Amino acid sequence: MPPIALGQARADKHTQAGPHHATLGAVLLALVLGGCATPRDQRKDQEFQSLASITDRPVVRPTRSISSFSDSLMCMDHLLRDAQLPTTLITSKQIPDYSTRVTVATKDMVITALSQMSRLSNAFRFVDYEVDIARQDTVQNLTTILLNNNQMQLQRPALYLSGSISYVDQNVINNRFDTGLSGPRIDLGYSQSRNATIIGLEMHLGDFRTRTLIPGLDSANEVIIGNGGQGVDLAGRIGTYGVQFNVGRDYTQGSGGAVRTLVDLATIELVGKWARVPYWQCLTLEQNHPDFQRQLRDWFDEGSPAVRTQLVARSLASQGYLAPSATPLPDNSPLLRRALARFQADNGMVVTGVVDFPTYERALRNFVGLSAQGTLARIGWASTHAEPVAQAAEGQAGPDALDDVVTSTQSAVKYGATPPERTINLQIENVLLERTAFEVGEQIFLSATVSRASYLQCYLADATGTVIRLLPNQAHPTGWVSANQAIRIPDWMSPNPGFIMDAASPGTEGVACFATDEDSTPRLPEALRGPPLKPLKNYHALERLNEAFAAAWGAGGYTGNAVYWNVVPRRVVPPAPAQPAVRK
C-alpha cells in the first residue's frame, strides 16, 4: 500500500475510534479532577519551593540613576568651587503634578541634584524639615518632640525652590498603520504605531526670609517622550486545526527619567543664575547629547570582552588607578578588580569590580566628541570592525587598533601615558578679599579635596612649634576619602566636628595634608602613630612631617600639600568718646 494510502487508512481508523477516545479522555479528566479534591502533600513540593528565594532575585545588576545632565551637575560643582561661594542653606517645597499622570518623587530629585552640585564645593546644605500629617515617620516624630523640648535647633534656610509639573500633554502626535491579508487557509496582519507626549516643568527660586520669589530666577522647560511598536499576526488552518502567531516589538520611554532630566536642567539654570557663574558652559557637553549613551552602548556591544577590558584598563591607567603595563590584564585580575572598584566608587557608581556598560561608559566618555556632521564619534580608539572611524589627533586609526594619541573636548591626554599626579586642593574657607592674617582667637576653617580616592592625614603646626594630627581623629576615625569630595577641617556643619581650630599665638601657622593609596600609619615612625589632637614629640614643623612621609613611601608614593596663614595680636578697640550732655 502506498504511504499516502496508509496515512489515509490510519486517519480513517482514528476517525472511527474517535468516540472511544473521547470517552477515555473524559474518564481520565474525571479522575484528575477527583484527585484534586484530596489535599496534596506539601512535602513533595519542598524541592520546587526551595528555588523561590533564588528565583525572586533580579538577574541584572543595579545601576546608578543618571540623566543627560549628570556631568553638567559635576561641572557646576567645579564652577561653584572656583567662585568660592560660602555654604548656603536651602530647602524645597513639594513639586506637585497636578495632571496626576507623572507620579514621581520630584522633590527628592531636586535634593539629589543639589547634593551632586555640592560634593566638591559644599555650595548647598539642604534643610530637611517637612510636616506631613499623613506620613508621621520616625524622623518627623522625633523632630517634633525635640523641638517642643528645646533640644533641637533648626537653622533657617536662605533660599527655597518651588515649582510643579505644569502640564502633561499626552499623545500630541499619534501615528498608526494597520494592514492585513486574508485567504482560505491563512490570515496575515501587520500593525505599527507611534506617539509622543510632552512633559513640562516650571521651577522658581525664592528668598526664604521674605517668602518672595526672586524675579528672573525661573526655569520653564519641557521634554518629549514617546512610545511605539510594531507587530505581525499570522493565523492559518491545517485541516480542522487552527494555528495563530503574534510577534511584537514595542518601546516606551519612561516618565521618571524624563522628569529627572528636567529637574537637573532646571536646578543648573536656577543655581547658575543665582550664583552668577557661567553655567552655560556646563550645558554644552557632549554627554548632554540625547544619543550619547545609546551610541556608547552600540560601541560596547560591537567590541569583544577582551577589547573592552583593554580599553577600560588603559583609561584607568591614564587616570592613575592602575600602573601602566605593556601586558594586558585578564578580566579576573585582583589588581584590575580593585582598580575598577575604586574608580566606580569615585564616580558615584554601583561598585561591582567588573567591566560592565556603566563602567565602560564612564571610563571612555571623555574620549567621545562631535564630528563635523554633528554626530558622536570615537576619538582615540578604533572600531572592532572594518568600518570608518573618527579621525584622531594625528592620522586615521585602523580597525582592531588602539590609538596612542587621544584628544578630548575637555582635556588633551594620552592613553597609556604616565598617569597624572594625584592632587590635594587645600584651601582656607573663611578668607575674604585678599585677607592673609587672623587675629588670636579667631576660628579658621579649611577644606581638603583629593583627585582620587586616598587615605588622607592632616596635621596642624602653630606658631609655637607644636604639631598635632587633626585627621583622622576620634570623631572621624577613618582616613579614607573619595575623589572630589570636599572634607571640611573642621566640619562646622557636623554635630560632632571633633575639634575647633582657633588662631593661637602670633606668628605663622599652617596645615599639611598627605594622601596615600593605603593606610600609611604602619609605615610611619612611632611618634606619628600617637593619638590625634595631641602634641607630637620631636616634630615641630610641617617640613619634618614631609620628610617622614618621603622616607616611608618614596617621592612617588604619596602626595602632600600645605597652606599657611599669619596670626596677629587681637586688636584693642578703644572705648567710644563720651558724648556731651545735652543741655537746654
C-alpha positions in Angstrom: 0.0 0.0 0.0 1.4 3.4 -0.9 2.4 5.6 2.1 -0.3 8.1 1.3 -2.9 5.4 1.4 -1.5 4.1 4.7 -1.8 7.6 6.1 -5.4 7.8 4.9 -6.2 4.5 6.4 -4.8 5.5 9.7 -6.7 8.7 9.6 -9.9 6.8 8.9 -9.2 4.4 11.7 -8.6 7.3 14.1 -11.8 8.9 13.0 -13.8 5.7 13.6 -12.3 5.3 17.1 -12.9 8.9 18.0 -15.9 8.3 20.3 -14.0 5.7 22.3 -11.0 8.0 22.7 -13.3 10.8 23.8 -14.9 8.6 26.4 -11.5 7.5 27.7 -10.4 11.2 27.9 -13.5 12.1 29.9 -12.8 9.3 32.4 -9.2 10.4 32.8 -10.3 14.1 33.3 -12.7 13.0 35.9 -10.0 11.1 37.8 -7.7 14.0 37.7 -10.4 16.4 39.0 -11.3 13.9 41.6 -7.7 13.7 42.8 -7.6 17.5 43.2 -10.2 17.2 45.9 -7.6 15.5 48.1 -5.0 17.9 49.6 -1.6 17.5 48.0 1.2 16.5 50.3 3.2 19.8 50.7 6.4 17.9 51.5 6.5 16.8 47.8 6.9 20.4 46.8 9.9 21.1 49.0 12.5 20.9 46.3 10.3 23.1 44.0 9.7 25.7 46.7 13.4 25.9 47.6 14.1 27.7 44.3 11.8 30.6 45.2 14.4 32.6 47.1 16.8 32.4 44.2 14.2 33.0 41.5 12.9 36.1 43.4 16.3 37.8 43.0 16.9 40.1 40.0 19.2 38.9 37.3 20.6 42.3 36.2 23.0 44.3 38.5 21.6 47.6 39.7 23.0 50.8 38.1 23.2 54.4 39.3 20.3 56.6 38.2 21.7 59.3 35.9 20.4 61.8 33.4 21.7 63.6 30.4 22.9 66.4 32.7 24.7 64.3 35.4 28.1 65.5 34.0 26.7 69.1 33.9 26.0 68.9 37.6 29.6 67.9 38.3 30.7 70.8 36.0 28.6 73.2 38.1 30.2 71.8 41.3 33.6 72.9 39.9 32.3 76.3 38.9 30.9 76.9 42.3 34.1 75.8 43.9 36.1 78.2 41.7 33.7 81.0 42.6 34.4 80.3 46.4 30.8 80.7 47.4 30.1 80.2 51.1 27.8 77.3 52.0 24.2 78.3 51.6 21.3 76.6 53.4 18.5 75.8 51.0 15.2 73.9 51.2 12.4 73.0 48.8 8.6 72.8 48.6 6.9 69.8 47.2 6.9 69.7 43.4 3.4 68.5 42.7 2.0 67.1 39.5 -1.5 68.5 39.0 -2.1 66.3 36.0 -1.6 63.1 38.2 0.0 61.4 35.2 3.6 61.6 36.3 3.7 60.3 39.9 7.4 60.6 40.6 9.4 61.9 43.7 10.3 65.2 42.1 11.4 66.8 45.4 13.9 64.0 46.1 15.3 64.5 42.6 15.9 68.2 43.5 17.7 67.2 46.6 19.9 64.8 44.7 20.8 67.4 42.1 21.8 69.9 44.8 23.9 67.3 46.5 25.7 66.4 43.3 26.4 70.1 42.8 27.9 70.4 46.2 30.3 67.4 46.5 33.4 69.5 45.9 32.2 73.0 46.6 30.0 72.4 49.6 27.8 75.1 48.0 24.5 73.9 49.4 23.2 72.2 52.6 19.6 71.1 52.3 17.4 71.8 55.4 15.2 68.7 55.6 12.1 69.7 57.6 8.6 68.9 56.5 5.4 68.2 58.3 3.3 65.5 56.8 0.3 64.6 58.9 -0.4 61.5 56.9 3.1 60.1 57.0 4.2 60.6 60.6 7.5 58.9 60.2 10.2 58.4 62.8 12.3 61.4 61.9 9.3 63.7 61.9 8.0 62.5 65.2 11.5 62.8 66.8 11.9 66.3 65.4 8.5 67.4 66.8 9.4 66.1 70.3 12.9 67.6 70.3 11.7 71.0 69.1 8.9 71.1 71.7 11.5 70.4 74.4 14.1 72.9 73.1 16.5 70.1 72.5 16.9 70.8 68.8 17.6 73.9 66.8 16.7 74.3 63.1 18.7 76.7 61.0 16.8 79.0 58.8 17.5 78.4 55.1 18.3 81.3 52.9 16.7 80.0 49.7 14.0 77.7 48.7 12.9 76.0 45.5 9.3 75.8 44.3 7.5 74.7 41.2 5.4 72.0 39.7 5.0 69.7 36.7 2.9 72.2 34.9 1.4 70.0 32.2 1.5 66.6 30.6 0.1 66.6 27.1 -0.4 63.0 26.1 -0.4 61.7 22.5 0.2 65.1 20.9 1.3 63.2 17.8 -0.2 59.8 17.1 0.7 57.7 14.0 -1.0 54.4 13.3 -0.8 52.0 10.4 -2.7 48.7 10.1 -2.9 46.3 7.2 -3.9 42.7 6.6 -4.3 39.9 4.1 -6.9 37.1 4.4 -7.2 33.9 2.4 -8.9 30.4 2.7 -6.1 28.9 4.7 -4.1 31.9 6.1 -4.6 35.3 7.6 -1.8 37.9 7.8 -1.8 41.2 9.6 0.8 44.0 10.3 0.4 47.0 12.6 2.6 49.9 13.5 2.0 52.8 15.9 4.0 55.8 17.3 3.0 58.6 19.6 4.7 61.4 21.5 3.9 63.0 24.9 5.2 66.4 26.2 6.0 67.0 29.9 6.6 70.5 31.2 8.3 71.5 34.4 8.5 75.0 35.9 10.6 75.9 38.9 11.5 79.1 40.8 14.0 80.2 43.4 12.8 82.3 46.3 14.1 84.2 49.3 13.1 82.2 52.4 13.3 85.2 54.8 10.6 87.1 52.9 8.9 84.2 51.1 9.2 86.1 47.9 10.2 84.6 44.5 13.3 86.3 43.1 12.5 87.9 39.7 14.3 86.4 36.8 15.3 83.2 38.7 12.9 80.9 37.0 13.1 77.9 34.7 10.5 76.6 32.3 11.4 73.6 30.2 9.7 70.7 28.5 10.8 67.3 27.3 9.2 64.9 24.8 8.9 61.2 25.5 7.4 58.6 23.1 6.4 55.1 22.7 5.8 52.9 19.7 5.6 49.4 18.4 5.1 47.1 15.5 3.6 43.7 15.3 2.8 40.8 13.0 -0.1 38.5 13.3 -0.2 35.2 11.5 -3.1 32.8 11.5 -3.6 29.6 9.5 -5.6 26.4 9.3 -4.3 22.9 8.8 -7.2 20.6 8.2 -9.6 21.2 11.0 -7.0 22.8 13.3 -6.0 26.5 13.6 -2.6 27.9 14.4 -2.0 31.6 15.4 1.2 33.5 16.0 1.8 37.0 17.2 5.1 38.8 17.2 5.6 42.3 18.5 8.3 44.8 19.3 7.5 47.8 21.5 9.3 50.5 23.4 8.2 53.0 26.0 10.3 55.9 27.2 9.6 56.3 30.9 8.4 59.5 32.5 10.7 59.1 35.6 13.9 59.6 33.6 12.4 62.4 31.6 11.4 64.3 34.8 14.9 63.8 36.3 16.4 65.4 33.2 14.1 68.4 33.5 14.9 68.7 37.3 18.6 68.6 36.7 18.4 71.2 33.9 16.2 73.5 36.0 18.5 73.2 39.0 21.5 74.1 36.9 19.8 77.1 35.4 18.5 78.4 38.8 21.7 78.0 40.7 23.8 79.3 37.8 21.7 82.5 37.6 21.7 83.0 41.3 25.4 82.4 41.8 26.3 84.4 38.7 28.6 81.8 37.2 28.8 80.9 33.5 26.5 77.8 33.9 26.0 77.7 30.1 29.5 76.1 29.8 28.1 73.1 31.7 25.2 72.7 29.3 27.2 72.2 26.1 29.0 69.0 26.9 28.9 66.1 24.5 27.5 64.0 27.4 24.3 66.0 27.1 23.7 64.7 23.6 20.4 62.6 23.6 22.1 59.8 21.8 25.3 59.8 23.9 24.6 56.6 25.9 22.9 54.9 23.0 25.9 55.4 20.8 28.3 54.2 23.5 26.1 51.1 24.0 26.4 50.3 20.3 30.2 50.5 20.6 30.1 48.4 23.8 28.1 45.7 22.1 30.2 45.6 18.9 33.5 45.1 20.8 34.8 41.8 22.2 35.2 41.5 26.0 39.0 41.5 25.7 39.0 44.8 23.8 36.5 46.4 26.2 38.7 45.4 29.2 41.8 46.6 27.5 40.2 50.0 26.7 38.9 50.5 30.3 42.3 49.4 31.7 44.1 52.0 29.7 41.7 54.6 30.8 42.2 53.7 34.4 46.0 53.8 33.9 45.7 57.3 32.4 43.8 58.4 35.5 46.2 56.8 38.0 44.1 53.9 39.2 46.4 51.4 37.5 50.2 51.3 36.9 50.9 51.4 33.1 51.6 47.9 31.8 52.5 46.6 28.4 50.9 43.2 29.2 47.0 43.3 29.2 45.4 42.3 32.5 43.0 39.4 32.5 39.3 40.1 33.5 39.8 38.2 36.8 42.9 40.0 37.8 42.6 41.1 41.5 44.6 44.2 40.7 42.2 45.2 37.9 39.1 44.5 40.1 40.4 46.7 42.9 41.2 49.5 40.5 37.7 49.1 38.9 36.1 49.2 42.4 38.0 52.4 43.4 37.1 54.1 40.0 33.4 53.1 40.4 33.3 54.5 44.0 35.0 57.8 43.0 32.4 58.3 40.2 29.3 57.6 42.3 28.6 54.3 40.6 27.4 50.9 41.9 30.6 49.1 42.8 30.9 45.8 41.0 34.6 45.4 40.2 33.8 44.3 36.6 33.8 46.0 33.2 30.0 46.4 32.7 28.5 49.0 30.5 28.2 51.8 33.1 31.9 51.4 33.8 32.8 51.4 30.1 30.7 54.5 29.5 32.1 56.4 32.5 35.7 55.5 31.6 35.5 56.4 27.9 33.1 59.3 28.0 35.9 61.9 27.7 37.1 60.2 24.5 33.9 60.9 22.6 33.4 64.1 20.6 31.2 65.6 17.9 32.1 65.0 14.3 31.9 67.6 11.6 28.4 66.3 10.9 27.3 66.9 14.4 27.1 63.2 15.4 29.0 61.4 18.2 32.3 59.9 17.1 35.1 57.9 18.7 38.2 59.9 19.5 41.2 57.8 20.3 40.1 54.2 19.8 39.0 52.4 16.7 36.1 50.1 15.9 36.4 46.4 16.1 35.1 46.1 12.6 36.3 47.3 9.3 34.1 50.4 9.2 35.4 54.0 9.1 36.1 55.5 12.4 36.6 59.1 13.7 39.9 60.8 12.9 42.2 61.1 15.9 44.5 64.0 16.6 47.0 62.7 14.0 46.1 60.3 11.2 43.4 57.7 10.9 43.1 54.8 13.3 42.8 51.4 11.8 40.5 48.5 12.8 41.2 46.5 15.9 43.8 49.1 17.0 44.2 51.5 19.8 45.4 55.0 19.0 48.3 56.3 21.1 47.1 59.9 20.6 43.8 60.8 22.3 42.1 64.1 22.2 39.2 65.2 24.3 36.8 68.1 24.3 37.6 68.6 28.0 41.3 68.0 28.2 44.2 66.6 26.0 45.5 63.4 27.5 47.3 60.3 26.1 46.1 56.8 26.6 48.7 54.7 28.4 50.8 57.7 29.2 52.2 58.5 32.6 49.2 58.8 34.9 48.5 62.3 36.2 49.8 63.1 39.6 47.3 62.9 42.5 46.5 66.4 43.7 45.3 67.8 47.0 43.4 71.0 46.9 43.8 72.6 50.3 42.1 76.0 50.8 41.2 78.3 53.7 37.4 78.7 53.6 37.0 81.9 55.5 39.4 84.1 53.6 37.7 87.2 52.3 39.1 89.8 49.9 42.8 89.0 49.9 42.9 88.6 53.7 46.0 86.8 54.8 46.0 87.2 58.6 43.8 86.2 61.5 43.6 87.6 65.0 44.3 85.5 68.0 41.2 83.5 69.0 39.6 83.6 65.5 38.3 80.3 64.2 39.8 79.0 61.0 38.1 76.7 58.5 39.8 74.8 55.7 38.8 72.2 53.1 40.8 69.4 51.5 39.9 67.6 48.3 41.9 64.8 46.6 41.7 64.0 42.9 41.2 60.2 43.5 40.2 58.0 46.4 43.0 58.0 49.0 43.9 57.7 52.7 44.2 61.3 54.0 46.0 62.5 57.1 46.2 66.2 58.1 48.4 68.0 60.6 48.4 71.4 62.2 51.6 73.3 63.2 51.1 76.5 65.3 53.4 79.4 65.8 54.9 77.9 69.0 56.2 74.8 67.1 53.5 72.4 68.4 52.4 69.9 65.8 49.2 67.8 66.2 47.3 65.4 63.9 43.8 66.7 63.0 42.6 63.8 60.8 41.8 61.0 61.4 40.5 61.6 65.0 38.1 60.1 67.4 35.1 61.7 65.7 36.3 60.6 62.3 38.4 57.6 62.9 38.9 56.6 59.2 41.1 58.4 56.8 39.6 57.1 53.6 38.1 59.8 51.4 36.5 59.7 48.0 37.7 61.7 45.0 36.4 65.2 44.6 34.6 65.1 47.9 35.5 68.3 49.9 36.5 67.5 53.5 36.0 70.4 55.9 38.6 70.9 58.6 36.7 71.1 60.9 33.3 70.5 59.6 31.3 73.3 61.2 28.0 71.8 59.9 28.6 68.5 61.6 27.0 68.0 65.1 30.3 66.4 66.2 33.2 68.1 64.3 35.8 66.6 66.7 37.8 69.8 67.3 37.7 73.6 66.9 40.7 75.3 65.2 41.5 78.7 66.6 44.4 81.0 65.8 46.6 80.5 68.9 49.8 82.6 69.1 51.1 85.4 66.9 53.3 84.1 64.1 52.8 81.7 61.3 50.5 78.6 61.4 49.8 76.0 58.8 48.1 72.8 57.9 49.6 70.0 55.8 47.7 67.0 54.4 49.2 63.8 53.0 47.4 61.3 50.7 48.4 57.7 50.0 46.9 54.7 48.3 46.9 52.7 51.5 46.7 53.4 55.2 50.1 55.0 55.9 50.1 54.6 59.7 52.0 51.3 59.9 54.9 52.7 57.7 55.3 56.0 59.7 57.6 56.4 62.6 56.3 55.5 66.1 56.0 59.2 67.1 53.4 59.8 64.3 51.2 56.9 65.4 50.1 58.5 68.6 46.6 59.7 69.5 45.1 62.6 67.5 44.8 66.2 68.7 47.9 65.6 71.0 51.3 67.3 70.5 53.7 65.1 68.5 57.1 64.5 70.1 60.2 65.6 68.2 58.2 67.2 65.4 58.0 71.0 65.4 57.4 71.9 61.7 55.4 70.6 58.8 58.6 70.1 56.7 59.7 67.4 59.1 56.4 65.6 58.5 57.0 65.7 54.8 60.4 64.2 55.3 58.9 61.3 57.3 56.3 60.6 54.5 59.0 60.7 51.9 61.2 58.3 53.8 58.2 55.9 54.3 56.7 56.0 50.8 59.3 57.4 48.5 59.0 60.5 46.4 56.3 59.0 44.1 54.3 57.1 46.7 52.5 59.9 48.4 51.0 63.4 47.8 51.3 66.3 50.1 50.2 69.9 50.3 50.3 72.6 52.9 48.7 76.0 53.4 49.9 78.8 55.8 48.5 81.9 57.4 49.6 84.6 59.7 48.3 85.2 63.2 48.4 88.7 64.6 47.5 90.0 68.1 43.9 90.9 68.8 43.2 94.5 68.2 42.1 96.5 71.2 39.2 98.6 70.3 39.3 102.0 72.2 36.2 103.0 74.0 34.0 105.4 72.3 34.4 109.0 73.5 31.9 110.3 75.9 29.1 112.3 74.4 28.5 115.7 75.9 25.3 116.0 77.9 22.5 117.8 76.2 21.6 121.0 77.9 18.7 123.3 77.3 
